[in-house]
Amino acid sequence: MTLILEQLQFLRPGWTDLVEILIVAFLLYRLLLVLQRTRAMQIMLGVVALALLYGASRLLDLILIRTMLEAAFQYGAIAVLVVFQPELRSALARLGRSRMMRAFQRMEGSRVTEEIVEAVERLSHARHGAIIAIEQEIGLDEYAETGSPVDARVSAEMLTTIFTPYSPLHDGAVLVVGDQIRTAGAILPLTQSTVKDRSLGTRHRAALGLSEETDAIVIVVSEETSQVSLAVGGRLDRDVGMERLRETLVGAAPASESPLVSPKSVLSPS
C-alpha cells in the first residue's frame, strides 16, 4: 500500500501546478469569450464532434475512418489558422487593449503627443498653416482615401516638412492613426453649422466639420494669426496654449472642465 501511495505522489498538486491550472483556465475562458456568438463556435463544435468520432473509431477499431481522420488532423493547425483568422485577429486586438499592454501604449502615446506638440509649436512660430486630425474610436478611412498615403512614424520633422509652404501636400489635412502619419493632403468635410466669426478660413471650417462627424481631435494652425485652434465634438476653441493642447492629447484635462466650451467658442448656439 505504501508503495502505491509513493507512486501516486505526482498526483499531489503543488503551488506551481495550481498557478498553471489558473492560467490555463483563464486563457480558455478568454478564448470562449472571443468565440461566443460567432461562427467560430459552430466550427469548434464540429471539431469536437470529429474528435469524438476519432475516439470512437479507435475504440471500435474502425481502421478506415481512423486513418482518414488522422490524415486530416495532420493539417489541423494550418486549417485552424485559416478558418479562425478573423477571431484570432480579434483576440490579438483585445490583448492589445488589455491592462498589461496599456503601459506600453501610454509610453508610445506620450512620445507621439510630444512630437505633435513640438510640430505645432514650430508651425505656429513660423506662421505656416496646418491641420492635423488624430483618430480616436471612429475610423477616418473614408477621409484617408482623399489624400496621399504616407505611412510614416509621427515626428515633428515630418509634420513640419509636410506643411512647409508650396509643398505638394501642405494644403490638405494630415491624418494621424496611432503612432503613424497615415495620410497627408486629405480633404475634410466643411461644417454645416452657422459660424459667428466670418474670419475663419477653410481649415477651421474643415476642422469643425470633421469633429462634428467623428470623435477625432483636430488641431489647426492659422497662417494669418499663428494661433492654434482645437476642434473636438463639434466645438472649436481658439488661441490654445501648448500645455492645454498637450493635456487634451493625453486626456489629462480635469473632468470638471468642459475643455471645448469656452468664451472663445465660435459656433452659434443651436
Secondary structure, 3 states (H helix, E strand, C coil): CHHHHHHCHHHCCCHHHHHHHHHHHHHHHHHHHHHCCCHHHHHHHHHHHHHHHHHHHHHCCCHHHHHHHHHHHHCHHHHHHHHCHHHHHHHHHHHHCCHHHHHHHHHHHHHHHHHHHHHHHHHHHHCCCEEEEECCCCCCHHHHCCCEEEEEECCHHHHHHHCCCCCCCCCCEEEEECCEEEEEEECCCCCCCCECCCCCCHHHHHHHHHHHHCCCEEEEECCCCCCEEEEECCEEECCCCHHHHHHHHHCCCCCCCCCCCCCCCCECCC
